Amino acid sequence: MKAVEITRFGAPEVLRLGERPDPVAGPGEVLVRVAASGVNRPDVLQRSGNYPPPPGAPDLPGLEIAGEIVAGDAQAMAQAGLQVGQSVCALVAGGGYAQLCVAPVGQCLPVPQGLSAVEAASLPETFFTVWSNVFDRGRLQPGETLLVQGGTSGIGVTAIQLGKAFGARVIATAGSDDKCAACLQLGADHAINYRTHDFAEEAKKLTGGKGVDVVLDMVAGDYVAREVECLAEDGRLVIIAVQGGVKSGFNAGLVLRRRLVITGSTLRPRPVAFKAAIAASLREKVWPLLASRAVRPVVHKTFAAADAAQAHELMESNQHIGKIVLTW
């Protein structure tokens, strides 16, 4: 099969289209002929040598795919209601930048009705991540306020839409007025340009001084102190990436007085059973919203797989709104 390889750690041009042996599905797995592969920030980190795949995962980048099941564990597929020839999308621990990819049955979901393979490939990584962190860890409830950092990222556009779909008030941050307008078009109640305004002060104003109930943070670093400042009583801060650095100083007294929770997670190394439980929740609660287009994929641009380097250049430019997808 053809696959996009990381020939050495470095800039986007280290990505090259090469040949690899066809993978083989084992117990509890399916083999998918890939039509489209989602591009995500962890792929960029892996390419640069800063995010090695977990033990046992392929060395090829790529955490989400869409395509057709061509083989697999018949018993496991039957239990999951899947079959050979079916179009699915899947979350994988690696290997997604390839014409063939093995995926755990529990991490596969049928392509939502009416969606293309490209749209379906843009779903798993962000939808699994947002569901696990905003709803499971962050316990977002209807009527609460969610602050989404980086509202036009793949994670951001998903969090805005799911927050609104489940009855929350959503405030998003973005780095330009145009991106703020895009957040509002996606359903955010308010959008804050973090380059021209202090998001913590604005969030407090927008909530009448109460503060926000949940923050989804991909920055960490010096953002944490301001996020603690703008959390409401019993508020929850969920950190899912550390683009601003791993060290944070904050007012611990506020954590005590307001009974705050600071938590976080990484999804890639978690066991299949954990991810399968998220998949089951998504299939029940979110997939109908995708089928009805109440929630929709946001694909900024597609690239042929051979042009994966250009896709990574676009991601690192931060000029995109939503997802970037490779096609095979």
Sequence and secondary structure as in RCSB ss.txt:
>XXXX:A:sequence
MKAVEITRFGAPEVLRLGERPDPVAGPGEVLVRVAASGVNRPDVLQRSGNYPPPPGAPDLPGLEIAGEIVAGDAQ
AMAQAGLQVGQSVCALVAGGGYAQLCVAPVGQCLPVPQGLSAVEAASLPETFFTVWSNVFDRGRLQPGETLLVQG
GTSGIGVTAIQLGKAFGARVIATAGSDDKCAACLQLGADHAINYRTHDFAEEAKKLTGGKGVDVVLDMVAGDYVA
REVECLAEDGRLVIIAVQGGVKSGFNAGLVLRRRLVITGSTLRPRPVAFKAAIAASLREKVWPLLASRAVRPVVH
KTFAAADAAQAHELMESNQHIGKIVLTW
>XXXX:A:secstr
 EEEEE SSSSGGGEEEEE       TTEEEEEEEEEEE HHHHHHHTTSS   TTS SS  SEEEEEEEEE HH
HHHHHT  TT EEEEE SS  SBSEEEEEGGGEEE  TT  HHHHHTSHHHHHHHIIIIIIIS   TT EEEESS
TTSHHHHHHHHHHHHTT EEEEEESSHHHHHHHHHTT SEEEETTTS HHHHHHHHTTTS EEEEEES  TTHHH
HHHHTEEEEEEEEE   TT S     HHHHHHHT EEEE  STTS HHHHHHHHHHHHHHTHHHHHTTSS   EE
EEEEGGGHHHHHHHHHHT  SSEEEEE 
